[in-house]
Amino acid sequence: MRRHHLRYLSDPLSRKTFEISAFEEKDDHIVSGLLTTEDTWYPIINGIPRILIHELKENLLQTHQDFFDAWKKQLPEHVRNEWRQAIDAIPDLDAFWRHQKKTAESFAYEWKYIYQENTYEKNNFFHFLSPFIREPDLKGKKMLDIGCGSGRFTKWAALSGAEVSFGSDLGETVEVAYEMTKDIRNVCIVQSDIYRMPFFDTFDISYSIGVLHHLPRPKQGFLKLPKTLKAGGKFLIWVYNRRNNARAIYFYEPLRNLLKKLPKPVLFKLCYIPGLAVHLINLLGNLLTKIGLASLAQKLPFAYYAHFPFNMKLNDAFDVLATPKSNYYYKEEIEKWFGDGRLRDIRSFEHPEAGITCIGIH
């Protein structure tokens, strides 16, 4: 993180502002350090503020013992004690580290071999925001990407003229997001829990694309998020549509429940089958378009992917089958969420590829 990003962050427990203690700085990044209030503290590890509480914080401390070992002389005594208690709470440290190594290898495989940047990500980003937000609407705005994953949309918000673009995610994908965006000065990646967001109400636009439908308690998570907006700020989400989506509900979901526990390398290889099927359908659609039958091409399944590279089709097949949980909604349900969240001027749009974009004003 950079020092000028501090004013956007707050303690999720007390809502107080932070002080920074920097242990290591590189260029204008704080690579290692602490965020502190008089009540609590959170580490900055590998350039990323890790603002987690309760059991999530304990798990963070356990899995980043290397940070503790590297900086324990600089850590205040109460921080050292809390960190040591978290490590001592692990019943079998050797088994724990074997599990961590296996998890890290799986994670590295997923992001090295599966997810690849491509030239279509910007178009994809604005597709999910459409028809309510377009590129000129981002100029000079303070933006928050909730559930940023690899950081691809956080990046494009920044490059499209946002004053500042924050990306927030709970998982270790924040490491990937940080690497993707670390050279963009108006980006900050934060590891945080969607149910306990560590931000002041300063954002002009907060958005969550393809995230809420994977939560164990989607509506409860949703209702926490408008608090990140300033008065008059816009909140936008994209979720799976239940209407006219029998293919996903009655085919993808049973298949996912059958395959999701497979090792990721095995599952990834199996995803070449649906990925290639979609790609061949798209090639047929492109051929029909060339011979003057564009209207027929648009009626083919997966027409949305017609101009995307094969890797994006492979990525999406993997996402569908590897995700632990998915939920599907009618737009009327989502509009009610926005009403229950006291948002106004609520509008929704059902995309042809079976997604819903919904927006409201705080």
C-alpha positions in Angstrom: 0.0 0.0 0.0 1.0 3.6 -0.3 0.7 6.2 2.5 -1.9 8.3 0.7 -4.3 5.3 0.7 -4.4 5.4 4.6 -7.2 8.0 4.8 -9.7 5.5 3.2 -9.1 2.7 5.7 -10.8 2.3 9.1 -10.8 -0.4 11.8 -13.8 -2.6 11.1 -14.3 -3.0 14.9 -14.1 0.6 16.1 -14.3 2.6 12.8 -11.2 4.5 14.0 -8.4 5.8 11.8 -5.1 4.0 11.6 -1.5 4.9 12.2 1.2 3.3 10.1 4.4 1.7 11.3 6.5 0.9 8.3 9.2 -1.9 8.6 10.1 -2.0 4.9 9.5 0.4 2.1 10.3 0.0 -1.6 9.8 2.8 -4.0 6.6 4.4 -2.6 5.1 1.1 -1.3 4.9 0.1 2.3 5.9 -3.6 1.8 5.9 -4.6 5.5 4.5 -2.9 8.5 1.6 -2.5 10.9 -1.7 -0.6 10.9 -2.6 0.3 14.5 -5.2 2.1 16.6 -5.1 2.4 20.4 -7.3 -0.8 20.5 -5.9 -3.2 17.9 -3.5 -3.8 15.0 -3.3 -5.4 11.6 -0.2 -6.4 9.5 0.8 -5.1 6.1 2.3 -8.2 4.4 3.8 -8.2 0.9 2.4 -4.7 0.3 -1.2 -5.6 1.3 -3.0 -4.5 4.4 -4.5 -7.6 6.0 -7.5 -6.2 7.9 -9.2 -9.3 9.3 -10.8 -10.0 12.7 -11.5 -12.8 15.1 -10.8 -16.3 13.6 -9.9 -14.9 10.2 -7.1 -12.9 11.9 -6.0 -15.9 13.9 -5.7 -17.9 10.7 -3.8 -15.1 9.0 -1.3 -15.0 11.8 -0.9 -18.7 11.7 -0.3 -18.8 7.9 2.2 -15.9 7.8 4.7 -17.0 10.4 7.4 -15.9 8.1 6.4 -12.3 8.6 6.4 -12.8 12.3 9.9 -14.3 12.2 11.3 -11.6 10.0 10.0 -8.6 12.0 9.4 -9.8 15.5 12.1 -7.5 16.9 10.1 -4.5 15.5 6.8 -5.7 16.7 5.4 -4.3 20.0 5.3 -6.9 22.8 1.4 -7.2 22.8 1.6 -8.0 19.0 4.3 -10.6 19.5 2.3 -12.2 22.2 -0.9 -12.4 20.1 1.0 -13.8 17.2 2.8 -16.4 19.3 -0.6 -17.4 20.9 -2.0 -18.0 17.4 0.9 -20.2 16.4 0.8 -22.1 19.7 -2.9 -22.8 19.1 -2.0 -25.1 16.2 -2.2 -28.7 17.5 0.2 -30.3 15.0 2.5 -27.7 13.5 4.2 -30.1 11.1 0.8 -31.3 9.7 -0.3 -27.7 9.5 2.7 -26.7 7.4 2.3 -29.7 5.1 -1.3 -28.6 4.5 -0.2 -25.0 3.9 2.4 -26.2 1.3 -0.2 -28.2 -0.5 -2.7 -25.3 -0.5 0.0 -22.9 -1.8 1.0 -25.2 -4.6 -2.7 -25.6 -5.7 -3.1 -21.8 -5.5 0.1 -21.2 -7.5 -1.0 -23.7 -10.2 -4.4 -22.1 -10.5 -3.1 -18.6 -11.1 0.0 -19.5 -13.1 -1.7 -21.9 -15.6 -5.4 -21.0 -15.6 -5.8 -17.2 -15.2 -4.3 -15.1 -17.9 -4.7 -11.4 -18.7 -6.1 -10.6 -22.1 -7.1 -7.7 -24.3 -10.8 -8.3 -23.7 -10.9 -7.6 -20.0 -11.7 -3.9 -20.3 -14.7 -4.7 -22.6 -15.7 -7.4 -20.1 -15.6 -5.0 -17.2 -17.8 -2.4 -18.8 -20.2 -5.1 -20.0 -20.9 -6.1 -16.4 -21.3 -2.4 -15.5 -23.6 -1.7 -18.4 -26.0 -0.2 -19.2 -25.7 2.0 -16.1 -22.1 2.9 -15.9 -19.8 3.7 -18.8 -16.1 4.6 -19.0 -16.6 8.4 -18.9 -18.5 8.0 -15.6 -15.3 6.8 -13.8 -13.3 9.9 -14.4 -12.1 11.3 -11.1 -14.2 8.9 -9.0 -13.2 7.0 -5.9 -14.0 3.3 -6.6 -14.1 0.1 -4.6 -14.1 -3.4 -6.2 -15.6 -5.8 -3.6 -14.4 -9.3 -4.2 -11.7 -8.2 -6.6 -10.2 -11.7 -7.3 -7.2 -11.3 -9.6 -7.6 -7.5 -9.6 -8.5 -7.4 -13.3 -11.4 -5.0 -12.8 -9.7 -3.0 -10.1 -7.0 -2.4 -12.7 -9.4 -1.3 -15.4 -11.2 1.1 -13.1 -7.9 2.8 -12.3 -6.8 2.9 -15.9 -10.2 4.3 -17.0 -9.6 7.5 -15.0 -10.6 6.8 -11.4 -9.0 9.0 -8.8 -8.4 5.9 -6.6 -9.3 2.3 -7.2 -9.4 -0.1 -4.2 -9.7 -3.9 -4.6 -10.8 -6.0 -1.6 -10.9 -9.7 -1.3 -10.8 -12.3 1.5 -8.8 -14.9 -0.2 -5.1 -15.3 -1.2 -6.0 -13.9 -4.7 -5.0 -10.6 -3.2 -1.4 -11.6 -3.9 -2.2 -11.9 -7.6 -4.2 -8.6 -7.5 -1.3 -6.8 -5.9 1.2 -8.1 -8.5 -1.1 -7.1 -11.3 -1.6 -3.6 -10.0 1.4 -2.6 -7.9 2.8 -0.3 -10.6 -0.5 1.7 -10.8 -0.2 4.5 -8.3 -4.0 5.0 -7.8 -4.6 1.3 -6.8 -4.6 -0.3 -3.4 -5.4 -3.9 -2.7 -6.7 -4.9 0.8 -7.4 -8.3 2.3 -10.7 -8.0 4.2 -14.0 -9.8 4.9 -17.1 -8.7 3.0 -19.1 -8.9 6.2 -16.6 -6.6 8.0 -15.4 -4.0 5.5 -12.5 -1.7 6.7 -13.4 1.4 4.7 -14.8 4.8 5.5 -17.9 5.9 3.6 -16.0 7.8 1.0 -16.5 6.0 -2.3 -18.4 7.4 -5.3 -18.9 3.9 -6.8 -18.7 0.5 -5.1 -19.3 -2.6 -7.1 -19.3 -6.3 -6.8 -19.1 -8.4 -10.0 -19.8 -12.1 -9.8 -19.1 -12.4 -6.1 -22.3 -12.2 -3.9 -23.9 -15.3 -5.4 -21.0 -17.4 -4.1 -21.3 -16.3 -0.5 -22.8 -18.5 2.2 -25.1 -15.6 3.3 -25.4 -13.4 0.2 -28.0 -10.9 1.3 -26.4 -10.4 4.7 -23.1 -9.6 2.9 -24.9 -7.3 0.4 -26.5 -5.3 3.2 -23.0 -4.5 4.7 -21.7 -2.9 1.5 -23.6 0.4 0.9 -21.9 1.7 4.1 -18.7 2.1 2.0 -20.4 4.8 -0.1 -20.6 8.5 0.5 -24.1 10.1 0.3 -25.2 10.0 -3.3 -22.7 7.2 -4.2 -23.7 4.4 -6.5 -23.7 0.7 -5.6 -23.7 -1.9 -8.4 -23.7 -5.7 -8.4 -23.7 -8.4 -11.1 -25.1 -11.8 -10.1 -26.4 -15.0 -11.8 -29.9 -14.8 -13.2 -32.3 -17.6 -12.4 -34.8 -16.6 -15.2 -34.1 -18.5 -18.5 -31.1 -20.2 -17.0 -32.1 -23.8 -16.9 -28.8 -24.9 -18.4 -26.9 -23.6 -15.4 -29.4 -24.7 -12.8 -30.1 -28.2 -14.0 -26.8 -29.1 -15.7 -23.9 -27.0 -14.5 -24.9 -27.2 -10.8 -25.2 -31.0 -10.6 -22.0 -31.4 -12.6 -20.2 -28.9 -10.3 -21.4 -30.8 -7.2 -20.0 -34.0 -8.7 -16.6 -32.6 -9.8 -15.7 -29.8 -7.4 -13.7 -32.0 -5.0 -11.3 -33.2 -7.7 -7.7 -31.9 -7.5 -7.5 -28.6 -9.4 -5.1 -29.8 -12.0 -7.4 -32.7 -12.9 -10.5 -30.5 -12.9 -8.7 -27.9 -15.1 -7.9 -30.6 -17.7 -11.5 -31.7 -17.7 -12.6 -28.1 -18.4 -11.0 -28.3 -21.8 -14.1 -30.3 -22.9 -16.7 -27.5 -22.2 -14.2 -24.8 -23.2 -13.6 -26.4 -26.6 -17.3 -27.0 -27.0 -18.0 -23.3 -26.5 -15.1 -22.3 -28.7 -16.4 -24.5 -31.6 -19.9 -23.0 -31.2 -18.4 -19.5 -31.4 -16.4 -20.4 -34.5 -19.7 -21.5 -36.1 -21.3 -18.2 -35.0 -18.4 -16.2 -36.5 -18.8 -18.1 -39.8 -22.5 -17.4 -39.9 -21.8 -13.7 -39.3 -19.4 -13.6 -42.2 -21.9 -15.0 -44.6 -24.6 -12.6 -43.6 -26.5 -14.6 -41.0 -25.6 -12.5 -37.9 -29.1 -12.7 -36.5 -28.9 -16.5 -36.5 -25.4 -16.4 -35.0 -26.7 -14.3 -32.1 -29.3 -17.1 -31.3 -26.6 -19.7 -30.8 -25.7 -20.6 -27.2 -22.7 -18.8 -25.7 -22.8 -16.0 -28.3 -21.5 -13.7 -25.6 -18.1 -15.4 -25.8 -17.8 -15.0 -29.6 -15.0 -12.5 -29.5 -13.2 -13.8 -26.4 -10.0 -15.8 -26.5 -10.1 -19.4 -25.7 -8.5 -19.0 -22.3 -11.4 -16.9 -21.1 -13.8 -19.7 -22.0 -11.5 -22.2 -20.2 -11.3 -19.8 -17.1 -15.1 -19.5 -16.9 -15.6 -23.3 -17.2 -13.2 -23.8 -14.4 -14.9 -21.1 -12.3 -18.3 -22.7 -12.7 -17.0 -26.2 -11.7 -14.5 -25.3 -9.0 -16.6 -22.8 -7.0 -18.0 -24.3 -3.7 -21.4 -22.6 -3.9 -23.5 -20.7 -6.4 -26.9 -19.1 -6.0 -29.3 -17.8 -8.8 -31.8 -15.0 -8.5 -34.7 -13.2 -10.1 -34.2 -9.5 -10.7 -37.2 -8.8 -8.5 -35.3 -10.4 -5.6 -32.2 -8.4 -6.2 -34.2 -5.1 -6.5 -35.7 -6.0 -3.1 -32.2 -6.3 -1.6 -31.5 -2.8 -2.8 -34.7 -1.6 -1.3 -34.0 -3.3 2.0 -30.5 -1.6 1.9 -32.3 1.8 1.7 -30.9 2.5 -1.7 -32.9 4.6 -4.1 -33.4 5.0 -7.9 -33.0 1.3 -8.2 -32.6 -0.1 -11.8 -31.8 -3.5 -13.0 -30.9 -5.1 -16.4 -31.0 -8.8 -17.4 -28.1 -9.6 -19.7 -28.6 -12.2 -22.5 -26.0 -14.5 -21.0 -28.1 -14.9 -17.9 -26.7 -12.3 -15.5 -28.3 -9.4 -13.7 -26.8 -6.0 -13.2 -28.5 -3.9 -10.6 -27.7 -0.4 -9.4 -28.9 2.0 -6.7 -28.0 5.3 -5.1 -27.0 5.5 -1.4 
